[in-house]
Amino acid sequence: MSGKMRLALLLTACLAMALNIGILIANLSSASMAAVGGKNYQSLSQDADFRRAVQSVVEACKVNVDLAKISC
């Protein structure tokens, strides 16, 4: 690989990293929202009936509401 190509790849990688850091600092990514039956994420995460319904849908999987993860 030539020196110019390495330099171009390095500059592209640095630009991509700077762009990602800028997005994280500016917090341009939108937060995920949950809305079911007029309840927000916090209300749904504390609703025992909703948690049981989700667990029955994903059958043999474990739902960790605090981490928003499903592990099977």
PDB file with SEQRES, HELIX, SHEET and CRYST1 records, atoms N, CA, C and O in Angstrom:
SEQRES   1 A   72  MET SER GLY LYS MET ARG LEU ALA LEU LEU LEU THR ALA          
SEQRES   2 A   72  CYS LEU ALA MET ALA LEU ASN ILE GLY ILE LEU ILE ALA          
SEQRES   3 A   72  ASN LEU SER SER ALA SER MET ALA ALA VAL GLY GLY LYS          
SEQRES   4 A   72  ASN TYR GLN SER LEU SER GLN ASP ALA ASP PHE ARG ARG          
SEQRES   5 A   72  ALA VAL GLN SER VAL VAL GLU ALA CYS LYS VAL ASN VAL          
SEQRES   6 A   72  ASP LEU ALA LYS ILE SER CYS                                  
HELIX    1 AA1 GLY A    3  ALA A   26  1                                  24    
HELIX    2 AA2 TYR A   41  GLN A   46  1                                   6    
HELIX    3 AA3 ALA A   48  VAL A   57  1                                  10    
SHEET    1 AA1 2 LYS A  62  ASN A  64  0                                        
SHEET    2 AA1 2 LYS A  69  SER A  71 -1                                        
CRYST1    1.000    1.000    1.000  90.00  90.00  90.00 P 1           1          
ATOM      1  N   MET A   1       0.859  -1.166   0.000  1.00  0.00           N  
ATOM      2  CA  MET A   1       0.000   0.000   0.000  1.00  0.00           C  
ATOM      3  C   MET A   1       0.909   1.234   0.000  1.00  0.00           C  
ATOM      4  O   MET A   1       1.868   1.307   0.769  1.00  0.00           O  
ATOM      5  N   SER A   2       0.606   2.177  -0.848  1.00  0.00           N  
ATOM      6  CA  SER A   2       1.454   3.366  -0.975  1.00  0.00           C  
ATOM      7  C   SER A   2       1.256   4.301   0.213  1.00  0.00           C  
ATOM      8  O   SER A   2       0.271   4.200   0.944  1.00  0.00           O  
ATOM      9  N   GLY A   3       2.186   5.189   0.386  1.00  0.00           N  
ATOM     10  CA  GLY A   3       2.138   6.137   1.487  1.00  0.00           C  
ATOM     11  C   GLY A   3       0.948   7.077   1.387  1.00  0.00           C  
ATOM     12  O   GLY A   3       0.341   7.432   2.397  1.00  0.00           O  
ATOM     13  N   LYS A   4       0.616   7.481   0.157  1.00  0.00           N  
ATOM     14  CA  LYS A   4      -0.526   8.385  -0.026  1.00  0.00           C  
ATOM     15  C   LYS A   4      -1.832   7.704   0.346  1.00  0.00           C  
ATOM     16  O   LYS A   4      -2.718   8.333   0.925  1.00  0.00           O  
ATOM     17  N   MET A   5      -1.962   6.408   0.013  1.00  0.00           N  
ATOM     18  CA  MET A   5      -3.185   5.682   0.340  1.00  0.00           C  
ATOM     19  C   MET A   5      -3.310   5.506   1.850  1.00  0.00           C  
ATOM     20  O   MET A   5      -4.399   5.644   2.407  1.00  0.00           O  
ATOM     21  N   ARG A   6      -2.194   5.202   2.509  1.00  0.00           N  
ATOM     22  CA  ARG A   6      -2.218   5.070   3.971  1.00  0.00           C  
ATOM     23  C   ARG A   6      -2.626   6.386   4.618  1.00  0.00           C  
ATOM     24  O   ARG A   6      -3.419   6.399   5.559  1.00  0.00           O  
ATOM     25  N   LEU A   7      -2.090   7.487   4.118  1.00  0.00           N  
ATOM     26  CA  LEU A   7      -2.423   8.797   4.655  1.00  0.00           C  
ATOM     27  C   LEU A   7      -3.911   9.106   4.451  1.00  0.00           C  
ATOM     28  O   LEU A   7      -4.567   9.643   5.343  1.00  0.00           O  
ATOM     29  N   ALA A   8      -4.432   8.766   3.277  1.00  0.00           N  
ATOM     30  CA  ALA A   8      -5.853   8.998   2.991  1.00  0.00           C  
ATOM     31  C   ALA A   8      -6.733   8.164   3.919  1.00  0.00           C  
ATOM     32  O   ALA A   8      -7.733   8.665   4.432  1.00  0.00           O  
ATOM     33  N   LEU A   9      -6.376   6.900   4.142  1.00  0.00           N  
ATOM     34  CA  LEU A   9      -7.143   6.040   5.048  1.00  0.00           C  
ATOM     35  C   LEU A   9      -7.074   6.558   6.485  1.00  0.00           C  
ATOM     36  O   LEU A   9      -8.078   6.550   7.198  1.00  0.00           O  
ATOM     37  N   LEU A  10      -5.907   7.003   6.903  1.00  0.00           N  
ATOM     38  CA  LEU A  10      -5.744   7.534   8.247  1.00  0.00           C  
ATOM     39  C   LEU A  10      -6.575   8.800   8.427  1.00  0.00           C  
ATOM     40  O   LEU A  10      -7.237   8.964   9.452  1.00  0.00           O  
ATOM     41  N   LEU A  11      -6.547   9.686   7.455  1.00  0.00           N  
ATOM     42  CA  LEU A  11      -7.339  10.910   7.534  1.00  0.00           C  
ATOM     43  C   LEU A  11      -8.833  10.616   7.540  1.00  0.00           C  
ATOM     44  O   LEU A  11      -9.587  11.262   8.267  1.00  0.00           O  
ATOM     45  N   THR A  12      -9.271   9.646   6.736  1.00  0.00           N  
ATOM     46  CA  THR A  12     -10.682   9.261   6.703  1.00  0.00           C  
ATOM     47  C   THR A  12     -11.110   8.689   8.055  1.00  0.00           C  
ATOM     48  O   THR A  12     -12.185   9.017   8.556  1.00  0.00           O  
ATOM     49  N   ALA A  13     -10.276   7.842   8.642  1.00  0.00           N  
ATOM     50  CA  ALA A  13     -10.592   7.262   9.944  1.00  0.00           C  
ATOM     51  C   ALA A  13     -10.648   8.346  11.022  1.00  0.00           C  
ATOM     52  O   ALA A  13     -11.531   8.327  11.880  1.00  0.00           O  
ATOM     53  N   CYS A  14      -9.715   9.280  10.977  1.00  0.00           N  
ATOM     54  CA  CYS A  14      -9.718  10.374  11.963  1.00  0.00           C  
ATOM     55  C   CYS A  14     -10.948  11.262  11.797  1.00  0.00           C  
ATOM     56  O   CYS A  14     -11.538  11.696  12.785  1.00  0.00           O  
ATOM     57  N   LEU A  15     -11.332  11.529  10.564  1.00  0.00           N  
ATOM     58  CA  LEU A  15     -12.519  12.345  10.308  1.00  0.00           C  
ATOM     59  C   LEU A  15     -13.774  11.639  10.829  1.00  0.00           C  
ATOM     60  O   LEU A  15     -14.631  12.269  11.450  1.00  0.00           O  
ATOM     61  N   ALA A  16     -13.879  10.335  10.575  1.00  0.00           N  
ATOM     62  CA  ALA A  16     -15.032   9.574  11.060  1.00  0.00           C  
ATOM     63  C   ALA A  16     -15.078   9.573  12.586  1.00  0.00           C  
ATOM     64  O   ALA A  16     -16.148   9.709  13.179  1.00  0.00           O  
ATOM     65  N   MET A  17     -13.919   9.419  13.217  1.00  0.00           N  
ATOM     66  CA  MET A  17     -13.869   9.420  14.675  1.00  0.00           C  
ATOM     67  C   MET A  17     -14.248  10.802  15.220  1.00  0.00           C  
ATOM     68  O   MET A  17     -14.985  10.898  16.201  1.00  0.00           O  
ATOM     69  N   ALA A  18     -13.754  11.859  14.598  1.00  0.00           N  
ATOM     70  CA  ALA A  18     -14.091  13.215  15.038  1.00  0.00           C  
ATOM     71  C   ALA A  18     -15.583  13.480  14.890  1.00  0.00           C  
ATOM     72  O   ALA A  18     -16.195  14.118  15.747  1.00  0.00           O  
ATOM     73  N   LEU A  19     -16.161  12.992  13.807  1.00  0.00           N  
ATOM     74  CA  LEU A  19     -17.600  13.156  13.590  1.00  0.00           C  
ATOM     75  C   LEU A  19     -18.392  12.425  14.668  1.00  0.00           C  
ATOM     76  O   LEU A  19     -19.362  12.971  15.194  1.00  0.00           O  
ATOM     77  N   ASN A  20     -17.998  11.211  15.002  1.00  0.00           N  
ATOM     78  CA  ASN A  20     -18.671  10.454  16.066  1.00  0.00           C  
ATOM     79  C   ASN A  20     -18.552  11.148  17.413  1.00  0.00           C  
ATOM     80  O   ASN A  20     -19.525  11.225  18.163  1.00  0.00           O  
ATOM     81  N   ILE A  21     -17.378  11.649  17.720  1.00  0.00           N  
ATOM     82  CA  ILE A  21     -17.185  12.355  18.990  1.00  0.00           C  
ATOM     83  C   ILE A  21     -18.035  13.618  19.022  1.00  0.00           C  
ATOM     84  O   ILE A  21     -18.631  13.947  20.048  1.00  0.00           O  
ATOM     85  N   GLY A  22     -18.089  14.326  17.893  1.00  0.00           N  
ATOM     86  CA  GLY A  22     -18.917  15.525  17.813  1.00  0.00           C  
ATOM     87  C   GLY A  22     -20.383  15.226  18.041  1.00  0.00           C  
ATOM     88  O   GLY A  22     -21.073  15.978  18.729  1.00  0.00           O  
ATOM     89  N   ILE A  23     -20.866  14.134  17.471  1.00  0.00           N  
ATOM     90  CA  ILE A  23     -22.268  13.744  17.656  1.00  0.00           C  
ATOM     91  C   ILE A  23     -22.526  13.382  19.117  1.00  0.00           C  
ATOM     92  O   ILE A  23     -23.566  13.744  19.665  1.00  0.00           O  
ATOM     93  N   LEU A  24     -21.600  12.678  19.748  1.00  0.00           N  
ATOM     94  CA  LEU A  24     -21.764  12.333  21.162  1.00  0.00           C  
ATOM     95  C   LEU A  24     -21.766  13.581  22.035  1.00  0.00           C  
ATOM     96  O   LEU A  24     -22.573  13.689  22.958  1.00  0.00           O  
ATOM     97  N   ILE A  25     -20.876  14.516  21.756  1.00  0.00           N  
ATOM     98  CA  ILE A  25     -20.800  15.738  22.563  1.00  0.00           C  
ATOM     99  C   ILE A  25     -22.048  16.581  22.374  1.00  0.00           C  
ATOM    100  O   ILE A  25     -22.604  17.097  23.343  1.00  0.00           O  
ATOM    101  N   ALA A  26     -22.493  16.724  21.126  1.00  0.00           N  
ATOM    102  CA  ALA A  26     -23.674  17.537  20.844  1.00  0.00           C  
ATOM    103  C   ALA A  26     -24.966  16.808  21.187  1.00  0.00           C  
ATOM    104  O   ALA A  26     -26.035  17.416  21.225  1.00  0.00           O  
ATOM    105  N   ASN A  27     -24.865  15.487  21.439  1.00  0.00           N  
ATOM    106  CA  ASN A  27     -26.021  14.652  21.744  1.00  0.00           C  
ATOM    107  C   ASN A  27     -27.098  14.789  20.671  1.00  0.00           C  
ATOM    108  O   ASN A  27     -28.261  15.057  20.973  1.00  0.00           O  
ATOM    109  N   LEU A  28     -26.695  14.603  19.413  1.00  0.00           N  
ATOM    110  CA  LEU A  28     -27.623  14.714  18.299  1.00  0.00           C  
ATOM    111  C   LEU A  28     -28.479  13.468  18.109  1.00  0.00           C  
ATOM    112  O   LEU A  28     -29.501  13.508  17.424  1.00  0.00           O  
ATOM    113  N   SER A  29     -28.064  12.374  18.714  1.00  0.00           N  
ATOM    114  CA  SER A  29     -28.855  11.156  18.576  1.00  0.00           C  
ATOM    115  C   SER A  29     -30.105  11.272  19.431  1.00  0.00           C  
ATOM    116  O   SER A  29     -30.061  11.784  20.550  1.00  0.00           O  
ATOM    117  N   SER A  30     -31.203  10.800  18.902  1.00  0.00           N  
ATOM    118  CA  SER A  30     -32.459  10.897  19.631  1.00  0.00           C  
ATOM    119  C   SER A  30     -32.630   9.706  20.567  1.00  0.00           C  
ATOM    120  O   SER A  30     -32.247   8.583  20.236  1.00  0.00           O  
ATOM    121  N   ALA A  31     -33.193   9.955  21.708  1.00  0.00           N  
ATOM    122  CA  ALA A  31     -33.448   8.899  22.681  1.00  0.00           C  
ATOM    123  C   ALA A  31     -34.630   8.061  22.211  1.00  0.00           C  
ATOM    124  O   ALA A  31     -35.566   8.572  21.594  1.00  0.00           O  
ATOM    125  N   SER A  32     -34.572   6.788  22.507  1.00  0.00           N  
ATOM    126  CA  SER A  32     -35.696   5.933  22.137  1.00  0.00           C  
ATOM    127  C   SER A  32     -36.860   6.199  23.086  1.00  0.00           C  
ATOM    128  O   SER A  32     -36.668   6.472  24.271  1.00  0.00           O  
ATOM    129  N   MET A  33     -38.033   6.117  22.557  1.00  0.00           N  
ATOM    130  CA  MET A  33     -39.228   6.387  23.344  1.00  0.00           C  
ATOM    131  C   MET A  33     -40.164   5.177  23.271  1.00  0.00           C  
ATOM    132  O   MET A  33     -40.271   4.518  22.236  1.00  0.00           O  
ATOM    133  N   ALA A  34     -40.820   4.908  24.362  1.00  0.00           N  
ATOM    134  CA  ALA A  34     -41.827   3.860  24.390  1.00  0.00           C  
ATOM    135  C   ALA A  34     -43.147   4.503  24.773  1.00  0.00           C  
ATOM    136  O   ALA A  34     -43.212   5.302  25.708  1.00  0.00           O  
ATOM    137  N   ALA A  35     -44.174   4.158  24.063  1.00  0.00           N  
ATOM    138  CA  ALA A  35     -45.489   4.695  24.400  1.00  0.00           C  
ATOM    139  C   ALA A  35     -46.537   3.638  24.074  1.00  0.00           C  
ATOM    140  O   ALA A  35     -46.822   3.380  22.905  1.00  0.00           O  
ATOM    141  N   VAL A  36     -47.098   3.040  25.090  1.00  0.00           N  
ATOM    142  CA  VAL A  36     -48.144   2.039  24.930  1.00  0.00           C  
ATOM    143  C   VAL A  36     -49.250   2.391  25.905  1.00  0.00           C  
ATOM    144  O   VAL A  36     -49.014   2.485  27.110  1.00  0.00           O  
ATOM    145  N   GLY A  37     -50.418   2.581  25.408  1.00  0.00           N  
ATOM    146  CA  GLY A  37     -51.550   2.886  26.270  1.00  0.00           C  
ATOM    147  C   GLY A  37     -51.369   4.173  27.059  1.00  0.00           C  
ATOM    148  O   GLY A  37     -51.858   4.289  28.183  1.00  0.00           O  
ATOM    149  N   GLY A  38     -50.672   5.138  26.477  1.00  0.00           N  
ATOM    150  CA  GLY A  38     -50.469   6.410  27.151  1.00  0.00           C  
ATOM    151  C   GLY A  38     -49.389   6.391  28.215  1.00  0.00           C  
ATOM    152  O   GLY A  38     -49.217   7.376  28.933  1.00  0.00           O  
ATOM    153  N   LYS A  39     -48.650   5.280  28.334  1.00  0.00           N  
ATOM    154  CA  LYS A  39     -47.586   5.183  29.334  1.00  0.00           C  
ATOM    155  C   LYS A  39     -46.234   5.402  28.664  1.00  0.00           C  
ATOM    156  O   LYS A  39     -46.030   4.990  27.522  1.00  0.00           O  
ATOM    157  N   ASN A  40     -45.319   6.045  29.365  1.00  0.00           N  
ATOM    158  CA  ASN A  40     -43.970   6.223  28.846  1.00  0.00           C  
ATOM    159  C   ASN A  40     -43.099   5.041  29.272  1.00  0.00           C  
ATOM    160  O   ASN A  40     -43.581   4.100  29.903  1.00  0.00           O  
ATOM    161  N   TYR A  41     -41.808   5.099  28.920  1.00  0.00           N  
ATOM    162  CA  TYR A  41     -40.900   3.996  29.224  1.00  0.00           C  
ATOM    163  C   TYR A  41     -40.852   3.713  30.723  1.00  0.00           C  
ATOM    164  O   TYR A  41     -40.916   2.559  31.147  1.00  0.00           O  
ATOM    165  N   GLN A  42     -40.738   4.774  31.519  1.00  0.00           N  
ATOM    166  CA  GLN A  42     -40.636   4.602  32.970  1.00  0.00           C  
ATOM    167  C   GLN A  42     -41.868   3.885  33.525  1.00  0.00           C  
ATOM    168  O   GLN A  42     -41.742   2.975  34.344  1.00  0.00           O  
ATOM    169  N   SER A  43     -43.048   4.293  33.083  1.00  0.00           N  
ATOM    170  CA  SER A  43     -44.283   3.661  33.566  1.00  0.00           C  
ATOM    171  C   SER A  43     -44.360   2.201  33.127  1.00  0.00           C  
ATOM    172  O   SER A  43     -44.750   1.330  33.905  1.00  0.00           O  
ATOM    173  N   LEU A  44     -43.983   1.941  31.862  1.00  0.00           N  
ATOM    174  CA  LEU A  44     -44.029   0.563  31.364  1.00  0.00           C  
ATOM    175  C   LEU A  44     -43.027  -0.325  32.083  1.00  0.00           C  
ATOM    176  O   LEU A  44     -43.321  -1.485  32.371  1.00  0.00           O  
ATOM    177  N   SER A  45     -41.840   0.211  32.376  1.00  0.00           N  
ATOM    178  CA  SER A  45     -40.826  -0.612  33.042  1.00  0.00           C  
ATOM    179  C   SER A  45     -41.236  -0.980  34.462  1.00  0.00           C  
ATOM    180  O   SER A  45     -40.738  -1.964  35.010  1.00  0.00           O  
ATOM    181  N   GLN A  46     -42.128  -0.212  35.062  1.00  0.00           N  
ATOM    182  CA  GLN A  46     -42.582  -0.512  36.418  1.00  0.00           C  
ATOM    183  C   GLN A  46     -43.898  -1.282  36.441  1.00  0.00           C  
ATOM    184  O   GLN A  46     -44.367  -1.665  37.513  1.00  0.00           O  
ATOM    185  N   ASP A  47     -44.497  -1.515  35.283  1.00  0.00           N  
ATOM    186  CA  ASP A  47     -45.788  -2.206  35.187  1.00  0.00           C  
ATOM    187  C   ASP A  47     -45.554  -3.719  35.130  1.00  0.00           C  
ATOM    188  O   ASP A  47     -45.056  -4.239  34.131  1.00  0.00           O  
ATOM    189  N   ALA A  48     -45.915  -4.414  36.203  1.00  0.00           N  
ATOM    190  CA  ALA A  48     -45.678  -5.861  36.294  1.00  0.00           C  
ATOM    191  C   ALA A  48     -46.434  -6.628  35.214  1.00  0.00           C  
ATOM    192  O   ALA A  48     -45.908  -7.598  34.669  1.00  0.00           O  
ATOM    193  N   ASP A  49     -47.651  -6.212  34.897  1.00  0.00           N  
ATOM    194  CA  ASP A  49     -48.430  -6.896  33.854  1.00  0.00           C  
ATOM    195  C   ASP A  49     -47.760  -6.765  32.495  1.00  0.00           C  
ATOM    196  O   ASP A  49     -47.709  -7.730  31.733  1.00  0.00           O  
ATOM    197  N   PHE A  50     -47.249  -5.588  32.188  1.00  0.00           N  
ATOM    198  CA  PHE A  50     -46.565  -5.384  30.909  1.00  0.00           C  
ATOM    199  C   PHE A  50     -45.306  -6.233  30.831  1.00  0.00           C  
ATOM    200  O   PHE A  50     -45.032  -6.839  29.795  1.00  0.00           O  
ATOM    201  N   ARG A  51     -44.528  -6.285  31.926  1.00  0.00           N  
ATOM    202  CA  ARG A  51     -43.315  -7.115  31.936  1.00  0.00           C  
ATOM    203  C   ARG A  51     -43.654  -8.577  31.721  1.00  0.00           C  
ATOM    204  O   ARG A  51     -42.968  -9.264  30.964  1.00  0.00           O  
ATOM    205  N   ARG A  52     -44.722  -9.076  32.385  1.00  0.00           N  
ATOM    206  CA  ARG A  52     -45.120 -10.479  32.198  1.00  0.00           C  
ATOM    207  C   ARG A  52     -45.555 -10.728  30.764  1.00  0.00           C  
ATOM    208  O   ARG A  52     -45.251 -11.781  30.203  1.00  0.00           O  
ATOM    209  N   ALA A  53     -46.259  -9.780  30.162  1.00  0.00           N  
ATOM    210  CA  ALA A  53     -46.700  -9.943  28.772  1.00  0.00           C  
ATOM    211  C   ALA A  53     -45.502 -10.017  27.835  1.00  0.00           C  
ATOM    212  O   ALA A  53     -45.471 -10.848  26.927  1.00  0.00           O  
ATOM    213  N   VAL A  54     -44.526  -9.156  28.050  1.00  0.00           N  
ATOM    214  CA  VAL A  54     -43.321  -9.175  27.206  1.00  0.00           C  
ATOM    215  C   VAL A  54     -42.579 -10.485  27.394  1.00  0.00           C  
ATOM    216  O   VAL A  54     -42.122 -11.084  26.420  1.00  0.00           O  
ATOM    217  N   GLN A  55     -42.453 -10.935  28.624  1.00  0.00           N  
ATOM    218  CA  GLN A  55     -41.751 -12.187  28.890  1.00  0.00           C  
ATOM    219  C   GLN A  55     -42.465 -13.371  28.253  1.00  0.00           C  
ATOM    220  O   GLN A  55     -41.809 -14.295  27.771  1.00  0.00           O  
ATOM    221  N   SER A  56     -43.794 -13.364  28.239  1.00  0.00           N  
ATOM    222  CA  SER A  56     -44.509 -14.488  27.625  1.00  0.00           C  
ATOM    223  C   SER A  56     -44.349 -14.480  26.108  1.00  0.00           C  
ATOM    224  O   SER A  56     -44.373 -15.537  25.479  1.00  0.00           O  
ATOM    225  N   VAL A  57     -44.188 -13.306  25.519  1.00  0.00           N  
ATOM    226  CA  VAL A  57     -44.001 -13.224  24.066  1.00  0.00           C  
ATOM    227  C   VAL A  57     -42.638 -13.767  23.678  1.00  0.00           C  
ATOM    228  O   VAL A  57     -42.525 -14.487  22.686  1.00  0.00           O  
ATOM    229  N   VAL A  58     -41.624 -13.446  24.421  1.00  0.00           N  
ATOM    230  CA  VAL A  58     -40.282 -13.907  24.073  1.00  0.00           C  
ATOM    231  C   VAL A  58     -39.950 -15.263  24.696  1.00  0.00           C  
ATOM    232  O   VAL A  58     -38.796 -15.692  24.693  1.00  0.00           O  
ATOM    233  N   GLU A  59     -40.937 -15.907  25.209  1.00  0.00           N  
ATOM    234  CA  GLU A  59     -40.888 -17.272  25.741  1.00  0.00           C  
ATOM    235  C   GLU A  59     -39.706 -17.542  26.656  1.00  0.00           C  
ATOM    236  O   GLU A  59     -39.657 -17.003  27.762  1.00  0.00           O  
ATOM    237  N   ALA A  60     -38.770 -18.344  26.237  1.00  0.00           N  
ATOM    238  CA  ALA A  60     -37.718 -18.821  27.133  1.00  0.00           C  
ATOM    239  C   ALA A  60     -36.595 -17.808  27.303  1.00  0.00           C  
ATOM    240  O   ALA A  60     -35.466 -18.197  27.601  1.00  0.00           O  
ATOM    241  N   CYS A  61     -36.866 -16.553  27.129  1.00  0.00           N  
ATOM    242  CA  CYS A  61     -35.851 -15.522  27.273  1.00  0.00           C  
ATOM    243  C   CYS A  61     -36.051 -14.772  28.588  1.00  0.00           C  
ATOM    244  O   CYS A  61     -37.148 -14.739  29.146  1.00  0.00           O  
ATOM    245  N   LYS A  62     -34.987 -14.186  29.056  1.00  0.00           N  
ATOM    246  CA  LYS A  62     -35.041 -13.394  30.281  1.00  0.00           C  
ATOM    247  C   LYS A  62     -34.994 -11.918  29.903  1.00  0.00           C  
ATOM    248  O   LYS A  62     -34.136 -11.493  29.129  1.00  0.00           O  
ATOM    249  N   VAL A  63     -35.910 -11.151  30.446  1.00  0.00           N  
ATOM    250  CA  VAL A  63     -35.991  -9.727  30.152  1.00  0.00           C  
ATOM    251  C   VAL A  63     -35.412  -8.956  31.333  1.00  0.00           C  
ATOM    252  O   VAL A  63     -35.903  -9.061  32.457  1.00  0.00           O  
ATOM    253  N   ASN A  64     -34.362  -8.181  31.065  1.00  0.00           N  
ATOM    254  CA  ASN A  64     -33.774  -7.314  32.086  1.00  0.00           C  
ATOM    255  C   ASN A  64     -34.226  -5.897  31.777  1.00  0.00           C  
ATOM    256  O   ASN A  64     -33.660  -5.235  30.907  1.00  0.00           O  
ATOM    257  N   VAL A  65     -35.244  -5.432  32.488  1.00  0.00           N  
ATOM    258  CA  VAL A  65     -35.848  -4.137  32.215  1.00  0.00           C  
ATOM    259  C   VAL A  65     -34.874  -3.005  32.521  1.00  0.00           C  
ATOM    260  O   VAL A  65     -34.867  -1.993  31.820  1.00  0.00           O  
ATOM    261  N   ASP A  66     -34.054  -3.162  33.555  1.00  0.00           N  
ATOM    262  CA  ASP A  66     -33.136  -2.091  33.925  1.00  0.00           C  
ATOM    263  C   ASP A  66     -32.114  -1.808  32.829  1.00  0.00           C  
ATOM    264  O   ASP A  66     -31.736  -0.656  32.614  1.00  0.00           O  
ATOM    265  N   LEU A  67     -31.669  -2.843  32.141  1.00  0.00           N  
ATOM    266  CA  LEU A  67     -30.692  -2.676  31.065  1.00  0.00           C  
ATOM    267  C   LEU A  67     -31.327  -2.661  29.688  1.00  0.00           C  
ATOM    268  O   LEU A  67     -30.628  -2.494  28.688  1.00  0.00           O  
ATOM    269  N   ALA A  68     -32.647  -2.835  29.617  1.00  0.00           N  
ATOM    270  CA  ALA A  68     -33.375  -2.908  28.352  1.00  0.00           C  
ATOM    271  C   ALA A  68     -32.762  -3.988  27.458  1.00  0.00           C  
ATOM    272  O   ALA A  68     -32.506  -3.749  26.278  1.00  0.00           O  
ATOM    273  N   LYS A  69     -32.531  -5.161  28.015  1.00  0.00           N  
ATOM    274  CA  LYS A  69     -31.924  -6.274  27.276  1.00  0.00           C  
ATOM    275  C   LYS A  69     -32.794  -7.516  27.401  1.00  0.00           C  
ATOM    276  O   LYS A  69     -33.456  -7.742  28.414  1.00  0.00           O  
ATOM    277  N   ILE A  70     -32.771  -8.317  26.335  1.00  0.00           N  
ATOM    278  CA  ILE A  70     -33.440  -9.617  26.324  1.00  0.00           C  
ATOM    279  C   ILE A  70     -32.352 -10.650  26.064  1.00  0.00           C  
ATOM    280  O   ILE A  70     -31.672 -10.596  25.040  1.00  0.00           O  
ATOM    281  N   SER A  71     -32.187 -11.589  26.989  1.00  0.00           N  
ATOM    282  CA  SER A  71     -31.183 -12.632  26.772  1.00  0.00           C  
ATOM    283  C   SER A  71     -31.860 -13.989  26.714  1.00  0.00           C  
ATOM    284  O   SER A  71     -32.656 -14.344  27.583  1.00  0.00           O  
ATOM    285  N   CYS A  72     -31.533 -14.731  25.685  1.00  0.00           N  
ATOM    286  CA  CYS A  72     -32.138 -16.045  25.463  1.00  0.00           C  
ATOM    287  C   CYS A  72     -31.133 -17.158  25.684  1.00  0.00           C  
ATOM    288  O   CYS A  72     -31.472 -18.333  25.540  1.00  0.00           O  
TER     289      CYS A  72                                                      
END                                                                             
